[in-house]
Amino acid sequence: MKDDHKFLHIMKQTPRQSFVLATITHIEGSAYRHEGAKMLFTPNGEQYGLISGGCLEDDLAYRAKEALISNQNQWVTYDLQSEDDTGWGQGAGCNGTVYIYLEIIQWNTSKARVLQYLEEGRNVISVKCLLDNRVKTSFFTEEGEQLSERDMALPKEVQLVCNDLISSEKGTVFLPLDDDYLVERFEPKDNLYIFGGGRDVEPVVKKAVEFHFNVTLIDPREERCNSINFPQASDYLCMHAEEFIATHSFKKNSYVLIMTHRFEWDQIFLQHVLDCKKSLKYAGILGPRRRTCRLLGSKEIPEWLHSPVGVDIHAEGAEEISVSIIAELIKVRNGTSKQSNATLAAI
């Protein structure tokens, strides 16, 4: 889940503070959000994330405050099937029951190690044994290394789920065994490389970061490729195409956007993208399809190359185009599973 990365950063800023983490463990019927959706509550009333479309958050904030005062974890159940306004669903009529676990958490060594692995672009498996007033938590790498301060013996059923989550699309599994177990895959931010630092790239970078992309900007112009124009980006590579190709490589499952507006630059970057297809989860190029044909010369446009870039919403102007581009990135991210050959054999 992408929110976990964000929540860990928030906790790291105030390591001595207690938080309440609300997690949807399982659902009966249908609901606005799925298993694994989370919210983080601070003692001063700040809220991060969403657990529903807005009908549960006020009551959940009240219960989170109670949990902090009592210093006890608790289960919360919401029946959203009613269509009147007498229930906590406020007439949601979602035809489902949502089970949420409220857990009091703090920053610690284990979470620091988890964040470090996520920053390195690696997945982490979280296993929680949920009890009434307490929870036992352990974290594992894809290779089976336990990141927690204390060892945690896992039932065989839980071990099998851990292995399955490494390569499956599902990110959360709830197991009602003798004790309740919640198994989740924490995912790092997706890496997005953007070739080009024009003004139309500014809203793309801003929105990409909001949706959990780690953005690297590549443009040879120092007056454009900097934190003043793109304060949200993680890295700035002020270099020409040839220098980037000679000195850098794409991380696995990366996303690439070509937006330089320079025919020669686009041609060089596009050829490099074609050569690096195996490392990419997405590649798109700005401009009409006929321009891409000219860039490729005698070669045909590959089916996997998004040209023109973005979801077709008849966008006009940089802001609308950025919305269409980010929508396409999200569509690819949510619609394609990440493959991995790693296992948790060491557990």
C-alpha positions as CSV (number, residue, x, y, z in Angstrom):
1,M,0.0,0.0,0.0
2,K,1.3,3.4,-1.0
3,D,0.0,5.3,2.1
4,D,2.3,3.3,4.4
5,H,5.3,5.1,3.0
6,K,3.7,8.5,3.6
7,F,2.6,7.6,7.1
8,L,6.1,6.4,8.1
9,H,7.5,9.7,7.0
10,I,4.9,11.6,9.2
11,M,5.8,9.4,12.2
12,K,9.5,9.9,11.7
13,Q,9.1,13.7,12.1
14,T,7.8,13.3,15.7
15,P,9.3,10.0,16.9
16,R,8.1,10.4,20.5
17,Q,4.5,11.0,19.6
18,S,1.8,8.3,19.6
19,F,-0.5,7.9,16.6
20,V,-3.6,5.9,15.9
21,L,-3.6,3.9,12.7
22,A,-7.0,2.8,11.4
23,T,-7.0,-0.1,8.9
24,I,-9.8,-1.8,7.1
25,T,-9.1,-5.4,7.8
26,H,-12.0,-7.0,5.9
27,I,-15.4,-6.2,4.3
28,E,-18.6,-8.1,4.0
29,G,-20.5,-7.0,0.9
30,S,-19.4,-3.8,-0.8
31,A,-17.9,-0.5,0.4
32,Y,-16.2,2.6,-0.8
33,R,-12.7,1.5,0.1
34,H,-11.1,-2.0,0.1
35,E,-9.2,-4.1,2.6
36,G,-5.9,-2.3,3.5
37,A,-7.2,1.2,3.3
38,K,-5.8,3.3,6.1
39,M,-6.1,6.6,8.1
40,L,-3.5,8.0,10.5
41,F,-4.7,10.2,13.4
42,T,-2.5,12.5,15.5
43,P,-3.1,13.6,19.1
44,N,-3.8,17.2,17.9
45,G,-6.5,16.1,15.5
46,E,-4.7,15.9,12.2
47,Q,-5.9,13.2,9.8
48,Y,-4.2,11.6,6.9
49,G,-5.8,9.3,4.3
50,L,-9.4,8.2,3.9
51,I,-11.2,5.1,5.0
52,S,-14.4,5.9,3.2
53,G,-16.0,8.6,1.0
54,G,-16.4,10.8,4.1
55,C,-19.3,9.1,5.9
56,L,-17.1,7.3,8.6
57,E,-14.2,9.7,9.2
58,D,-15.9,11.9,11.8
59,D,-16.9,9.1,14.0
60,L,-13.6,7.3,13.5
61,A,-11.7,10.4,14.6
62,Y,-13.7,10.4,17.8
63,R,-12.9,6.8,18.4
64,A,-9.2,7.4,17.6
65,K,-9.2,10.1,20.3
66,E,-10.7,7.7,22.8
67,A,-8.1,5.1,21.9
68,L,-5.3,7.5,22.6
69,I,-6.8,8.5,25.9
70,S,-7.3,4.9,27.0
71,N,-4.1,3.8,25.4
72,Q,-5.9,0.7,24.1
73,N,-6.4,-0.8,20.6
74,Q,-9.9,-1.6,19.5
75,W,-12.1,-3.0,16.8
76,V,-14.7,-0.8,15.2
77,T,-17.5,-2.2,12.9
78,Y,-19.7,-0.1,10.6
79,D,-22.8,-1.5,9.0
80,L,-23.4,0.6,5.8
81,Q,-26.4,-1.3,4.5
82,S,-29.0,1.0,5.8
83,E,-30.3,3.7,3.5
84,D,-31.7,6.0,6.2
85,D,-29.8,8.4,8.4
86,T,-30.0,6.4,11.7
87,G,-26.7,4.5,11.4
88,W,-23.1,5.6,11.3
89,G,-23.2,5.2,7.5
90,Q,-25.5,8.2,7.4
91,G,-27.6,6.6,4.7
92,A,-24.7,5.4,2.7
93,G,-26.6,2.4,1.3
94,C,-23.3,0.7,0.3
95,N,-24.6,-2.8,1.0
96,G,-21.6,-3.7,3.1
97,T,-20.1,-4.0,6.6
98,V,-16.7,-2.6,7.3
99,Y,-14.3,-3.9,10.0
100,I,-11.6,-1.5,11.1
101,Y,-8.8,-2.1,13.6
102,L,-7.6,1.0,15.6
103,E,-3.9,0.5,16.6
104,I,-1.8,2.9,18.7
105,I,1.6,3.1,17.1
106,Q,4.9,5.0,17.6
107,W,8.1,5.4,15.6
108,N,10.7,2.7,16.5
109,T,13.7,0.9,15.1
110,S,11.6,-1.6,13.1
111,K,9.7,1.1,11.3
112,A,13.0,2.9,10.6
113,R,14.3,-0.2,8.9
114,V,11.0,-0.6,7.0
115,L,11.2,3.0,5.7
116,Q,14.9,2.4,4.7
117,Y,13.9,-0.6,2.6
118,L,11.0,1.3,1.0
119,E,13.4,4.2,0.2
120,E,15.6,1.7,-1.6
121,G,12.7,0.7,-3.8
122,R,12.0,-2.7,-2.1
123,N,8.8,-4.3,-1.0
124,V,8.2,-5.1,2.7
125,I,5.7,-7.7,4.1
126,S,3.9,-6.7,7.3
127,V,2.3,-9.3,9.5
128,K,0.1,-8.3,12.4
129,C,-1.5,-10.6,14.9
130,L,-4.5,-8.6,16.0
131,L,-5.7,-9.1,19.6
132,D,-8.4,-7.2,21.5
133,N,-6.2,-4.6,23.2
134,R,-2.7,-5.4,21.8
135,V,-1.1,-6.3,18.5
136,K,2.0,-8.3,17.6
137,T,3.8,-7.0,14.5
138,S,6.6,-8.3,12.4
139,F,8.1,-7.1,9.1
140,F,9.9,-9.2,6.4
141,T,11.8,-8.4,3.3
142,E,11.1,-10.3,0.1
143,E,14.0,-12.5,0.8
144,G,12.6,-13.5,4.2
145,E,14.8,-11.3,6.5
146,Q,12.9,-10.3,9.6
147,L,13.2,-6.5,10.2
148,S,11.5,-6.5,13.6
149,E,13.2,-6.2,16.9
150,R,11.6,-9.5,18.1
151,D,11.2,-12.7,16.2
152,M,7.7,-13.8,15.5
153,A,6.7,-17.4,14.7
154,L,4.1,-17.5,11.9
155,P,1.5,-20.2,11.4
156,K,1.9,-22.1,8.1
157,E,-1.2,-20.5,6.6
158,V,0.3,-17.0,7.2
159,Q,3.7,-18.0,5.7
160,L,1.9,-19.2,2.5
161,V,0.1,-15.8,2.2
162,C,3.3,-13.9,2.7
163,N,4.9,-15.8,-0.2
164,D,1.8,-15.2,-2.3
165,L,1.8,-11.4,-1.7
166,I,5.2,-11.0,-3.2
167,S,4.0,-11.7,-6.8
168,S,0.2,-11.2,-6.6
169,E,-1.8,-8.1,-7.3
170,K,-3.5,-8.3,-3.9
171,G,-1.9,-6.2,-1.2
172,T,-3.8,-7.2,1.9
173,V,-5.1,-10.5,3.3
174,F,-7.1,-11.0,6.5
175,L,-6.8,-14.5,8.1
176,P,-9.3,-15.4,10.9
177,L,-7.3,-18.2,12.5
178,D,-7.1,-19.0,16.2
179,D,-5.9,-15.4,16.3
180,D,-6.7,-12.8,13.6
181,Y,-3.8,-12.1,11.2
182,L,-3.5,-9.1,8.8
183,V,-0.9,-9.6,6.2
184,E,0.1,-6.7,3.9
185,R,2.6,-5.7,1.2
186,F,4.1,-2.3,1.8
187,E,5.2,-0.9,-1.6
188,P,7.8,1.8,-2.3
189,K,7.0,4.9,-4.4
190,D,7.1,4.3,-8.1
191,N,10.0,5.9,-9.9
192,L,9.0,8.4,-12.7
193,Y,11.7,9.8,-15.0
194,I,10.6,12.9,-16.9
195,F,12.8,14.1,-19.8
196,G,12.1,17.8,-20.2
197,G,11.8,20.7,-17.8
198,G,9.4,23.0,-19.6
199,R,6.6,24.9,-17.9
200,D,4.0,22.3,-18.9
201,V,6.0,19.7,-16.9
202,E,5.5,21.7,-13.6
203,P,1.9,20.5,-13.0
204,V,2.8,16.9,-14.0
205,V,5.6,16.8,-11.4
206,K,3.3,18.3,-8.7
207,K,0.5,15.9,-9.3
208,A,2.8,12.9,-9.7
209,V,4.3,13.4,-6.3
210,E,0.8,13.8,-4.8
211,F,0.0,10.3,-6.1
212,H,3.1,8.7,-4.7
213,F,5.6,8.8,-7.6
214,N,9.2,9.5,-7.0
215,V,10.2,12.0,-9.7
216,T,13.6,12.4,-11.4
217,L,13.8,15.3,-13.8
218,I,16.3,15.3,-16.7
219,D,17.0,18.5,-18.6
220,P,20.3,20.2,-19.6
221,R,19.1,23.7,-18.7
222,E,20.2,24.6,-15.2
223,E,17.8,27.6,-15.1
224,R,14.9,25.1,-15.5
225,C,16.1,21.9,-13.9
226,N,16.1,22.9,-10.3
227,S,14.1,22.9,-7.0
228,I,12.8,26.4,-7.7
229,N,10.7,25.3,-10.7
230,F,10.1,21.8,-9.4
231,P,10.1,21.8,-5.6
232,Q,8.4,18.4,-5.4
233,A,10.9,16.5,-7.5
234,S,13.3,14.1,-5.7
235,D,16.3,14.5,-8.1
236,Y,17.5,16.9,-10.8
237,L,19.8,15.8,-13.5
238,C,21.1,18.8,-15.5
239,M,22.5,16.9,-18.5
240,H,22.0,16.2,-22.2
241,A,20.6,13.0,-23.5
242,E,23.9,11.4,-24.4
243,E,25.3,12.1,-20.9
244,F,22.3,10.6,-19.1
245,I,22.4,7.5,-21.3
246,A,26.1,7.0,-20.6
247,T,25.9,7.5,-16.8
248,H,22.4,6.4,-15.7
249,S,20.1,3.5,-15.9
250,F,16.4,3.1,-15.1
251,K,15.3,1.3,-12.0
252,K,13.2,-1.8,-12.4
253,N,9.5,-1.1,-13.2
254,S,10.1,2.6,-13.8
255,Y,7.8,5.0,-15.5
256,V,9.1,7.3,-18.2
257,L,7.7,10.5,-19.8
258,I,9.4,12.2,-22.8
259,M,8.4,15.9,-22.8
260,T,11.4,17.9,-24.0
261,H,9.6,19.7,-27.0
262,R,13.0,19.3,-28.9
263,F,12.8,16.9,-31.8
264,E,16.5,15.8,-31.6
265,W,16.4,15.3,-27.8
266,D,13.1,13.4,-28.1
267,Q,14.6,11.2,-30.8
268,I,17.6,10.2,-28.6
269,F,15.6,9.6,-25.5
270,L,12.9,7.6,-27.4
271,Q,15.5,5.3,-28.8
272,H,17.0,4.8,-25.3
273,V,13.5,4.0,-24.0
274,L,13.0,1.4,-26.7
275,D,16.4,-0.2,-25.8
276,C,15.4,-0.3,-22.1
277,K,11.9,-1.7,-22.5
278,K,12.5,-4.6,-20.0
279,S,13.2,-2.1,-17.2
280,L,10.0,-0.1,-17.8
281,K,6.5,-0.5,-16.6
282,Y,5.3,2.6,-18.6
283,A,6.7,4.8,-21.3
284,G,4.8,7.8,-22.9
285,I,5.8,10.6,-25.2
286,L,4.1,14.0,-25.6
287,G,2.8,15.1,-28.9
288,P,0.7,13.8,-31.7
289,R,1.1,10.3,-33.0
290,R,2.4,11.5,-36.4
291,R,5.3,13.2,-34.7
292,T,6.2,10.0,-32.9
293,C,6.2,8.3,-36.3
294,R,8.7,10.9,-37.6
295,L,10.8,10.4,-34.5
296,L,11.0,6.7,-35.2
297,G,11.7,7.0,-38.9
298,S,11.1,3.6,-40.6
299,K,10.2,1.9,-37.3
300,E,6.6,1.2,-36.2
301,I,5.3,2.6,-32.9
302,P,5.4,-0.3,-30.4
303,E,2.0,-1.1,-28.9
304,W,3.4,-0.6,-25.4
305,L,4.5,2.9,-26.1
306,H,1.8,5.5,-25.1
307,S,1.6,7.9,-28.0
308,P,0.0,10.3,-27.6
309,V,0.5,10.3,-23.9
310,G,-2.4,10.5,-21.5
311,V,-6.0,9.4,-21.2
312,D,-8.1,10.9,-23.9
313,I,-10.2,13.5,-22.2
314,H,-9.9,16.2,-24.9
315,A,-7.5,18.1,-22.6
316,E,-6.5,21.6,-23.3
317,G,-3.7,23.5,-21.6
318,A,-0.9,22.3,-19.3
319,E,-3.2,21.7,-16.2
320,E,-5.7,19.5,-18.1
321,I,-3.0,17.6,-19.9
322,S,-1.3,16.9,-16.6
323,V,-4.5,15.4,-15.3
324,S,-4.8,13.1,-18.4
325,I,-1.1,12.0,-18.0
326,I,-1.4,11.2,-14.3
327,A,-4.7,9.4,-14.9
328,E,-2.9,7.2,-17.4
329,L,0.0,6.5,-15.0
330,I,-2.5,5.5,-12.2
331,K,-4.4,3.3,-14.7
332,V,-1.2,1.4,-15.6
333,R,-0.1,1.1,-12.0
334,N,-3.4,-0.2,-10.8
335,G,-4.0,-2.5,-13.8
336,T,-0.7,-4.3,-14.0
337,S,0.8,-6.6,-11.4
338,K,4.5,-6.3,-10.6
339,Q,6.4,-9.5,-11.1
340,S,9.0,-10.7,-8.7
341,N,10.9,-14.0,-8.5
342,A,11.8,-13.4,-4.9
343,T,10.3,-15.6,-2.1
344,L,10.1,-15.6,1.7
345,A,11.7,-18.9,2.0
346,A,13.8,-17.8,4.9
347,I,10.8,-17.2,7.1
